[in-house]
């Protein structure tokens, strides 16, 4: 295990600028290089919440890549995924697909702090969500009677909530394809919950992204069930803490989100305060812990310079320019 006192909070990957991997696009967390029939996704340590980068978390990029690959492997019988190769702890070579322009959010509990969270809408008086209705009197972090989908638009800047019927009406996704996506998303989430429970965690909610490949087949893309795209709570203590009105023990970025909400206006302030060093260390530690418990593998921290290692490992995937 990587111990807290061995985490160097200054040893982070903020960005990449490789010139021979293809056209570069900067995502919230990943740098994406596009080639003719494949893309190279490099996961940085950028930490995104409130539609902006709020911190850089050591080793986060390696954790996300490892956890996502674990889940891709454990769900490929449900749907094919975009992974071709993983040449580096931070890099994925993936099949190039036509991206479906929505993010499919599946929720098993009512919680959250961001503007698009189910709990935020509920607190503001919303009860009708297009294809499901919630009763009055629910408490934060309460389990929902059934899994629900709360899709959003897909944007590098700001995701907007959208209903299933609006997706069809706006021509974003055809109805039959959307129904297939809904069915697959629920299957993926149930698989995730089942495996997580065996590891001592509750998979609370998550988001999925899908694409269409050259054979017109649905493909799971981006990432799956990482502590960045998902919320995890400790199973053993959940009910006791919920009954006492306490926040669950979490293994995601929620506690850092809460700190920024308490110490700034993260959506509107031009400049945000620096994340406290101890919180950066704690989040890195939590990410590593959930990675080890989910995958069953000891997380090994490679002390080699990150950019140099990436450049060497990605050599087979470079492209020549005339």
VODODO-917032 format. One line per 2 residues: number of its first residue (from 1); their letters; for each residue x, y, z of N, C-alpha, C. Coordinates in steps of 0.05 Angstrom, whole numbers, plus 5000, padded with zeros to 4 digits. Layout:
# VODODO-917032
NUM = A = X:Y:Z:X:Y:Z:X:Y:Z; ...
***
This chain:
# VODODO-917032
1 = XX = 5017:4976:5000:5000:5000:5000:5017:5025:5000; 5007:5046:4987:5021:5072:4988:5012:5086:5013
3 = XX = 5031:5093:5031:5024:5106:5056:5023:5136:5052; 5007:5149:5070:5003:5178:5067:5029:5193:5067
5 = XX = 5048:5186:5084:5072:5201:5086:5090:5197:5062; 5083:5179:5044:5099:5174:5020:5087:5189:4996
7 = XX = 5064:5202:4999:5051:5216:4978:5063:5244:4975; 5074:5249:4951:5085:5275:4945:5064:5292:4931
9 = XX = 5053:5312:4945:5030:5326:4933:5039:5344:4910; 5065:5348:4907:5074:5364:4884:5080:5347:4859
11 = XX = 5081:5321:4863:5087:5303:4840:5060:5296:4826; 5050:5314:4810:5025:5310:4796:5028:5315:4767
13 = XX = 5010:5303:4751:5009:5308:4722:4986:5328:4717; 4994:5352:4710:4974:5373:4705:4964:5373:4676
15 = XX = 4983:5367:4658:4976:5368:4630:4997:5353:4614; 4991:5347:4589:5011:5336:4570:5010:5352:4545
17 = XX = 5032:5351:4531:5034:5366:4505:5050:5350:4485; 5042:5325:4480:5056:5308:4462:5050:5317:4433
19 = XX = 5070:5319:4416:5067:5329:4389:5063:5307:4368; 5066:5282:4376:5066:5261:4356:5045:5239:4362
21 = XX = 5024:5247:4376:5003:5228:4383:4977:5234:4369; 4976:5256:4354:4951:5263:4340:4941:5290:4350
23 = XX = 4918:5297:4340:4905:5323:4348:4897:5321:4378; 4904:5341:4393:4898:5341:4422:4872:5356:4429
25 = XX = 4857:5343:4446:4833:5356:4458:4836:5354:4489; 4830:5376:4502:4833:5376:4531:4805:5372:4544
27 = XX = 4802:5350:4558:4777:5345:4573:4780:5356:4602; 4760:5350:4618:4761:5359:4646:4784:5346:4660
29 = XX = 4788:5321:4656:4809:5306:4670:4829:5293:4651; 4820:5286:4627:4837:5272:4608:4847:5290:4585
31 = XX = 4871:5285:4576:4881:5296:4551:4876:5274:4530; 4863:5281:4508:4855:5262:4488:4868:5268:4461
33 = XX = 4882:5248:4451:4896:5251:4425:4882:5233:4405; 4873:5245:4383:4857:5231:4363:4874:5223:4339
35 = XX = 4872:5198:4332:4884:5187:4308:4862:5177:4289; 4870:5165:4267:4850:5157:4247:4829:5138:4257
37 = XX = 4838:5117:4270:4818:5097:4279:4820:5091:4309; 4835:5108:4324:4837:5103:4352:4843:5130:4366
39 = XX = 4839:5130:4393:4846:5154:4408:4864:5145:4431; 4880:5163:4441:4897:5159:4464:4887:5176:4486
41 = XX = 4878:5164:4508:4868:5179:4531:4888:5178:4553; 4898:5201:4561:4917:5204:4583:4903:5217:4607
43 = XX = 4902:5203:4629:4888:5213:4652:4908:5228:4670; 4902:5254:4672:4919:5271:4689:4910:5270:4718
45 = XX = 4922:5287:4735:4913:5288:4763:4895:5312:4767; 4885:5324:4746:4866:5346:4749:4841:5337:4763
47 = XX = 4831:5353:4781:4807:5346:4796:4785:5366:4790; 4764:5356:4777:4743:5373:4767:4717:5370:4784
49 = XX = 4707:5393:4792:4680:5395:4805:4670:5423:4799; 4644:5426:4800:4632:5452:4795:4640:5464:4768
51 = XX = 4644:5446:4749:4651:5454:4721:4678:5468:4720; 4696:5461:4737:4723:5474:4736:4743:5456:4751
53 = XX = 4769:5462:4747:4790:5447:4761:4793:5459:4788; 4790:5443:4809:4792:5454:4836:4817:5445:4851
55 = XX = 4831:5425:4841:4855:5415:4854:4869:5396:4835; 4893:5387:4844:4908:5366:4830:4915:5345:4852
57 = XX = 4906:5320:4847:4908:5299:4867:4929:5279:4859; 4951:5276:4874:4972:5257:4867:4962:5229:4862
59 = XX = 4972:5217:4841:4966:5189:4834:4937:5184:4825; 4921:5205:4824:4893:5201:4816:4891:5189:4788
61 = XX = 4907:5199:4770:4905:5189:4742:4910:5159:4740; 4929:5150:4756:4935:5121:4756:4913:5105:4769
63 = XX = 4901:5115:4790:4879:5102:4803:4855:5099:4784; 4848:5121:4771:4825:5121:4753:4829:5101:4731
65 = XX = 4853:5100:4719:4858:5081:4697:4856:5053:4707; 4868:5047:4730:4868:5019:4740:4839:5010:4748
67 = XX = 4825:5027:4762:4798:5020:4770:4779:5017:4746; 4782:5035:4727:4765:5034:4703:4770:5008:4688
69 = XX = 4796:5001:4685:4802:4976:4671:4791:4952:4685; 4792:4952:4712:4780:4930:4727:4750:4927:4720
71 = XX = 4736:4949:4719:4707:4948:4714:4701:4942:4685; 4718:4952:4666:4714:4945:4638:4716:4914:4635
73 = XX = 4736:4903:4648:4739:4874:4647:4716:4858:4658; 4704:4869:4680:4682:4856:4694:4655:4862:4683
75 = XX = 4653:4877:4661:4627:4883:4649:4627:4878:4619; 4648:4868:4608:4649:4865:4579:4630:4844:4568
77 = XX = 4619:4827:4586:4598:4809:4578:4571:4823:4575; 4568:4847:4586:4544:4862:4584:4544:4880:4559
79 = XX = 4567:4893:4554:4570:4910:4531:4600:4912:4525; 4606:4913:4499:4634:4917:4491:4644:4945:4500
81 = XX = 4670:4947:4505:4681:4974:4512:4702:4982:4492; 4712:5006:4496:4729:5018:4475:4759:5011:4479
83 = XX = 4767:4996:4499:4795:4991:4506:4808:4974:4485; 4831:4984:4474:4848:4968:4457:4872:4958:4472
85 = XX = 4885:4977:4487:4909:4970:4502:4913:4991:4524; 4928:4982:4545:4935:5000:4567:4965:5000:4569
87 = XX = 4979:5017:4554:5008:5016:4553:5022:5030:4576; 5007:5044:4593:5018:5059:4615:4997:5061:4637
89 = XX = 5006:5063:4662:4986:5065:4684:4967:5089:4681; 4973:5108:4664:4955:5131:4660:4943:5133:4632
91 = XX = 4950:5114:4615:4942:5117:4586:4925:5093:4577; 4905:5099:4561:4889:5079:4548:4888:5084:4518
93 = XX = 4894:5064:4502:4890:5065:4473:4863:5054:4468; 4846:5070:4456:4817:5063:4454:4807:5064:4425
95 = XX = 4787:5049:4420:4773:5049:4394:4760:5076:4390; 4763:5088:4366:4750:5113:4361:4721:5108:4354
97 = XX = 4703:5122:4367:4674:5118:4364:4660:5145:4360; 4637:5144:4349:4620:5168:4348:4606:5170:4375
99 = XX = 4612:5192:4389:4603:5195:4417:4574:5203:4418; 4558:5189:4434:4530:5196:4439:4529:5219:4458
101 = XX = 4516:5241:4451:4519:5267:4465:4504:5270:4491; 4502:5249:4507:4490:5250:4533:4507:5235:4553
103 = XX = 4505:5242:4578:4517:5226:4600:4494:5213:4615; 4495:5187:4619:4474:5172:4631:4481:5168:4661
105 = XX = 4466:5182:4678:4471:5181:4707:4451:5162:4719; 4461:5142:4733:4444:5123:4747:4448:5128:4777
107 = XX = 4425:5129:4792:4426:5135:4820:4410:5114:4836; 4423:5105:4858:4409:5087:4876:4401:5101:4902
109 = XX = 4411:5125:4906:4406:5140:4931:4402:5169:4924; 4388:5185:4941:4385:5213:4937:4406:5228:4953
111 = XX = 4424:5241:4939:4446:5254:4952:4459:5274:4933; 4481:5286:4942:4496:5304:4924:4497:5333:4933
113 = XX = 4516:5349:4922:4518:5377:4929:4520:5395:4905; 4524:5384:4881:4527:5401:4857:4499:5410:4847
115 = XX = 4500:5429:4828:4475:5439:4818:4458:5419:4803; 4470:5397:4793:4455:5377:4779:4450:5352:4796
117 = XX = 4455:5353:4822:4451:5330:4839:4421:5327:4845; 4412:5302:4849:4384:5297:4854:4375:5310:4880
119 = XX = 4393:5310:4900:4386:5323:4926:4382:5353:4923; 4398:5366:4907:4396:5395:4902:4369:5401:4890
121 = XX = 4361:5386:4869:4335:5391:4857:4312:5385:4877; 4315:5364:4893:4295:5357:4912:4291:5379:4933
123 = XX = 4313:5389:4943:4313:5411:4963:4299:5435:4952; 4302:5440:4926:4289:5463:4913:4260:5458:4907
125 = XX = 4249:5435:4914:4221:5430:4911:4213:5412:4888; 4232:5403:4872:4226:5386:4850:4218:5358:4860
127 = XX = 4197:5347:4848:4188:5320:4855:4184:5304:4829; 4179:5318:4807:4174:5305:4782:4199:5307:4764
129 = XX = 4209:5284:4755:4234:5284:4740:4231:5272:4712; 4208:5275:4701:4203:5266:4673:4193:5238:4672
131 = XX = 4209:5219:4680:4201:5191:4679:4200:5178:4706; 4203:5193:4727:4199:5183:4754:4192:5206:4773
133 = XX = 4177:5199:4794:4169:5219:4814:4178:5211:4841; 4187:5230:4857:4196:5224:4885:4175:5234:4904
135 = XX = 4171:5220:4927:4151:5229:4947:4163:5251:4964; 4145:5265:4978:4154:5284:4999:4167:5269:5022
137 = XX = 4182:5284:5038:4192:5273:5063:4217:5256:5061; 4231:5256:5039:4256:5241:5037:4279:5256:5050
139 = XX = 4298:5241:5060:4322:5252:5073:4346:5248:5055; 4365:5267:5059:4390:5264:5044:4403:5237:5050
141 = XX = 4414:5225:5029:4428:5199:5030:4410:5175:5033; 4384:5179:5030:4365:5157:5033:4365:5140:5007
143 = XX = 4362:5114:5011:4360:5096:4989:4334:5100:4973; 4336:5100:4947:4312:5103:4930:4298:5076:4928
145 = XX = 4272:5077:4924:4256:5052:4922:4265:5036:4898; 4274:5049:4877:4285:5036:4853:4306:5053:4840
147 = XX = 4323:5041:4824:4343:5056:4810:4330:5076:4791; 4342:5100:4788:4331:5120:4770:4354:5130:4752
149 = XX = 4346:5140:4729:4365:5152:4710:4359:5182:4709; 4380:5198:4712:4378:5227:4710:4400:5236:4690
151 = XX = 4394:5234:4664:4414:5241:4643:4421:5271:4644; 4444:5277:4633:4452:5305:4628:4463:5307:4599
153 = XX = 4463:5331:4590:4477:5336:4565:4507:5332:4569; 4521:5328:4548:4550:5323:4550:4565:5347:4540
155 = XX = 4581:5359:4558:4595:5384:4551:4621:5385:4566; 4642:5397:4554:4667:5401:4568:4666:5423:4588
157 = XX = 4644:5439:4587:4642:5462:4604:4620:5458:4626; 4595:5455:4617:4574:5453:4637:4552:5434:4628
159 = XX = 4548:5412:4643:4528:5393:4637:4501:5402:4647; 4480:5399:4631:4453:5407:4638:4435:5383:4641
161 = XX = 4418:5383:4662:4399:5361:4665:4380:5361:4642; 4372:5336:4634:4354:5333:4612:4337:5308:4616
163 = XX = 4312:5307:4609:4296:5284:4613:4299:5265:4589; 4290:5240:4593:4291:5221:4571:4274:5230:4547
165 = XX = 4251:5240:4552:4234:5249:4530:4246:5273:4516; 4259:5291:4530:4272:5314:4518:4295:5305:4500
167 = XX = 4309:5284:4508:4331:5274:4492:4321:5265:4464; 4298:5251:4464:4287:5242:4439:4276:5266:4423
169 = XX = 4261:5284:4436:4249:5307:4423:4270:5325:4410; 4293:5328:4423:4314:5345:4413:4331:5331:4392
171 = XX = 4325:5306:4387:4340:5291:4366:4368:5283:4374; 4374:5283:4401:4400:5275:4410:4405:5245:4407
173 = XX = 4385:5229:4413:4386:5200:4411:4359:5190:4402; 4359:5171:4383:4333:5159:4375:4322:5142:4397
175 = XX = 4295:5140:4398:4281:5127:4420:4290:5099:4425; 4292:5082:4404:4300:5054:4407:4328:5052:4419
177 = XX = 4346:5069:4409:4373:5068:4419:4374:5077:4448; 4358:5097:4455:4358:5107:4482:4347:5086:4501
179 = XX = 4327:5071:4493:4317:5049:4509:4338:5027:4513; 4354:5022:4493:4375:5002:4495:4397:5013:4514
181 = XX = 4403:5038:4512:4423:5050:4531:4413:5049:4559; 4387:5055:4563:4376:5054:4590:4378:5025:4602
183 = XX = 4371:5006:4586:4373:4978:4595:4401:4970:4602; 4420:4977:4585:4448:4971:4590:4459:4985:4615
185 = XX = 4452:5011:4618:4461:5026:4641:4452:5014:4667; 4427:5005:4668:4417:4992:4692:4431:4965:4698
187 = XX = 4437:4950:4677:4451:4925:4680:4480:4930:4690; 4493:4950:4679:4520:4957:4688:4520:4965:4717
189 = XX = 4500:4981:4725:4500:4991:4752:4494:4969:4772; 4476:4951:4765:4470:4929:4783:4494:4910:4786
191 = XX = 4509:4906:4764:4534:4891:4766:4553:4905:4784; 4555:4931:4781:4573:4947:4797:4566:4945:4827
193 = XX = 4540:4947:4833:4531:4946:4861:4537:4918:4872; 4532:4897:4857:4537:4870:4867:4566:4866:4874
195 = XX = 4584:4874:4856:4613:4870:4861:4622:4888:4884; 4613:4913:4884:4621:4932:4905:4613:4922:4933
197 = XX = 4589:4911:4935:4580:4901:4961:4598:4879:4972; 4607:4862:4954:4625:4840:4962:4652:4851:4972
199 = XX = 4658:4876:4963:4683:4888:4972:4679:4907:4996; 4654:4909:5005:4648:4926:5029:4639:4954:5022
201 = XX = 4631:4959:4997:4623:4986:4989:4594:4986:4978; 4582:5009:4980:4557:5015:4967:4563:5032:4942
203 = XX = 4556:5023:4919:4558:5040:4895:4533:5056:4894; 4536:5082:4900:4513:5100:4905:4501:5111:4878
205 = XX = 4519:5121:4862:4511:5131:4836:4535:5132:4817; 4530:5136:4792:4552:5137:4773:4542:5149:4747
207 = XX = 4560:5153:4728:4553:5162:4701:4566:5144:4681; 4552:5140:4658:4563:5125:4636:4563:5142:4611
209 = XX = 4582:5136:4593:4582:5148:4567:4584:5126:4546; 4570:5130:4524:4569:5110:4503:4576:5122:4476
211 = XX = 4584:5104:4458:4590:5112:4431:4581:5091:4412; 4583:5097:4386:4576:5078:4365:4601:5073:4349
213 = XX = 4608:5047:4345:4632:5041:4330:4627:5039:4300; 4647:5031:4285:4644:5030:4255:4625:5008:4246
215 = XX = 4619:4989:4264:4600:4968:4258:4571:4975:4267; 4568:5000:4275:4542:5010:4285:4533:4997:4311
217 = XX = 4553:4989:4327:4547:4975:4352:4552:4995:4376; 4536:4992:4396:4540:5008:4421:4566:5000:4435
219 = XX = 4580:5019:4445:4605:5015:4459:4606:5032:4484; 4615:5020:4506:4619:5035:4531:4646:5049:4529
221 = XX = 4646:5076:4533:4670:5091:4529:4677:5107:4554; 4698:5122:4553:4708:5140:4574:4718:5124:4598
223 = XX = 4702:5122:4619:4710:5107:4643:4686:5094:4655; 4690:5077:4675:4668:5063:4688:4674:5059:4717
225 = XX = 4655:5067:4734:4655:5062:4763:4681:5070:4777; 4693:5092:4768:4716:5102:4782:4707:5120:4805
227 = XX = 4724:5126:4824:4717:5144:4846:4714:5173:4836; 4719:5178:4811:4715:5204:4800:4687:5206:4787
229 = XX = 4678:5185:4775:4652:5185:4761:4630:5173:4778; 4637:5163:4802:4619:5148:4818:4621:5156:4847
231 = XX = 4601:5151:4862:4601:5156:4891:4601:5128:4905; 4620:5125:4924:4621:5100:4940:4619:5107:4969
233 = XX = 4603:5091:4984:4601:5093:5013:4609:5067:5025; 4619:5069:5050:4626:5045:5065:4600:5031:5074
235 = XX = 4598:5006:5067:4573:4991:5071:4567:4987:5101; 4587:4979:5117:4582:4971:5144:4570:4993:5162
237 = XX = 4578:5018:5156:4570:5040:5174:4547:5057:5162; 4538:5051:5138:4519:5068:5125:4493:5071:5141
239 = XX = 4480:5049:5148:4454:5051:5161:4455:5066:5188; 4475:5059:5204:4478:5072:5230:4482:5102:5227
241 = XX = 4499:5110:5208:4504:5139:5204:4479:5153:5192; 4465:5139:5174:4441:5151:5163:4420:5156:5184
243 = XX = 4416:5136:5201:4396:5138:5223:4403:5161:5242; 4429:5166:5245:4438:5187:5263:4440:5215:5250
245 = XX = 4433:5215:5224:4434:5241:5209:4461:5249:5202; 4480:5230:5200:4508:5236:5194:4513:5229:5164
247 = XX = 4533:5242:5153:4541:5236:5126:4554:5208:5125; 4550:5193:5104:4563:5166:5102:4593:5169:5100
249 = XX = 4607:5148:5107:4636:5147:5103:4640:5142:5073; 4653:5161:5060:4654:5161:5031:4683:5156:5021
251 = XX = 4685:5146:4996:4711:5142:4984:4712:5157:4957; 4699:5180:4956:4698:5195:4932:4706:5224:4938
253 = XX = 4701:5242:4920:4710:5270:4923:4690:5288:4937; 4668:5276:4948:4647:5293:4959:4657:5311:4982
255 = XX = 4674:5300:4999:4683:5317:5022:4699:5341:5013; 4713:5339:4991:4728:5362:4980:4708:5382:4967
257 = XX = 4688:5371:4954:4667:5389:4943:4654:5405:4966; 4648:5392:4988:4635:5405:5010:4653:5427:5021
259 = XX = 4679:5422:5023:4697:5443:5033:4697:5468:5016; 4697:5464:4989:4696:5487:4971:4670:5501:4973
261 = XX = 4648:5487:4977:4622:5501:4979:4621:5517:5005; 4634:5507:5026:4634:5521:5052:4653:5545:5052
263 = XX = 4674:5544:5035:4695:5565:5036:4696:5583:5011; 4676:5580:4993:4676:5596:4969:4649:5593:4955
265 = XX = 4646:5608:4934:4623:5603:4916:4635:5591:4891; 4637:5564:4890:4653:5551:4869:4643:5554:4841
267 = XX = 4618:5561:4837:4608:5565:4810:4614:5593:4800; 4615:5612:4818:4616:5640:4810:4642:5655:4816
269 = XX = 4657:5646:4837:4682:5661:4844:4702:5657:4822; 4715:5679:4814:4735:5678:4793:4759:5662:4802
271 = XX = 4767:5665:4827:4790:5651:4838:4781:5635:4862; 4789:5610:4864:4782:5594:4887:4805:5591:4906
273 = XX = 4800:5586:4931:4822:5581:4950:4836:5555:4943; 4861:5553:4951:4876:5528:4947:4864:5506:4965
275 = XX = 4861:5483:4954:4852:5460:4971:4872:5455:4993; 4864:5451:5017:4883:5446:5039:4900:5421:5033
277 = XX = 4925:5423:5040:4944:5402:5035:4935:5375:5047; 4924:5376:5072:4916:5352:5085:4892:5339:5071
279 = XX = 4875:5355:5058:4852:5344:5043:4862:5332:5017; 4881:5344:5004:4892:5333:4979:4905:5306:4986
281 = XX = 4920:5304:5007:4932:5279:5015:4911:5258:5022; 4890:5267:5036:4869:5248:5044:4854:5237:5020
283 = XX = 4848:5254:5001:4834:5245:4977:4851:5225:4961; 4877:5231:4959:4895:5213:4945:4895:5186:4960
285 = XX = 4896:5187:4986:4896:5162:5002:4870:5146:4998; 4848:5160:4998:4822:5147:4994:4820:5134:4967
287 = XX = 4829:5148:4946:4828:5137:4920:4845:5111:4918; 4868:5112:4930:4886:5089:4930:4873:5066:4945
289 = XX = 4861:5072:4968:4849:5051:4984:4826:5037:4969; 4809:5052:4957:4786:5039:4943:4796:5024:4918
291 = XX = 4817:5034:4906:4829:5020:4883:4839:4992:4892; 4853:4991:4914:4864:4966:4924:4841:4947:4932
293 = XX = 4821:4957:4946:4799:4940:4955:4782:4930:4933; 4777:4947:4913:4761:4938:4890:4775:4918:4873
295 = XX = 4800:4924:4866:4814:4907:4847:4827:4883:4860; 4833:4885:4886:4847:4863:4900:4877:4864:4896
297 = XX = 4887:4885:4882:4915:4888:4877:4928:4910:4894; 4952:4906:4902:4967:4927:4917:4974:4949:4897
299 = XX = 4969:4973:4904:4975:4996:4887:5005:5002:4890; 5019:5002:4867:5047:5007:4867:5053:5034:4855
301 = XX = 5067:5051:4870:5074:5078:4861:5101:5077:4847; 5100:5082:4820:5124:5083:4805:5136:5111:4808
303 = XX = 5160:5112:4819:5173:5138:4824:5185:5151:4799; 5184:5137:4777:5196:5148:4752:5182:5174:4744
305 = XX = 5196:5193:4732:5183:5218:4723:5159:5211:4705; 5137:5223:4710:5112:5215:4697:5113:5220:4667
307 = XX = 5121:5243:4659:5121:5250:4630:5141:5233:4615; 5164:5228:4627:5184:5212:4613:5174:5183:4609
309 = XX = 5162:5172:4630:5151:5145:4628:5129:5143:4607; 5111:5163:4607:5090:5164:4587:5101:5165:4559
311 = XX = 5120:5182:4555:5131:5185:4528:5143:5159:4518; 5157:5145:4536:5170:5120:4529:5149:5098:4523
313 = XX = 5129:5096:4540:5109:5075:4537:5090:5080:4513; 5088:5105:4505:5070:5111:4482:5084:5112:4455
315 = XX = 5110:5106:4455:5125:5106:4430:5112:5089:4408; 5103:5065:4415:5091:5048:4394:5065:5060:4381
317 = XX = 5054:5080:4394:5029:5092:4384:5033:5120:4372; 5058:5128:4369:5063:5154:4356:5057:5152:4326
319 = XX = 5051:5175:4314:5046:5175:4286:5066:5194:4272; 5072:5187:4247:5092:5203:4232:5078:5225:4217
321 = XX = 5092:5248:4216:5082:5271:4201:5101:5277:4178; 5090:5282:4155:5108:5289:4133:5117:5318:4134
***
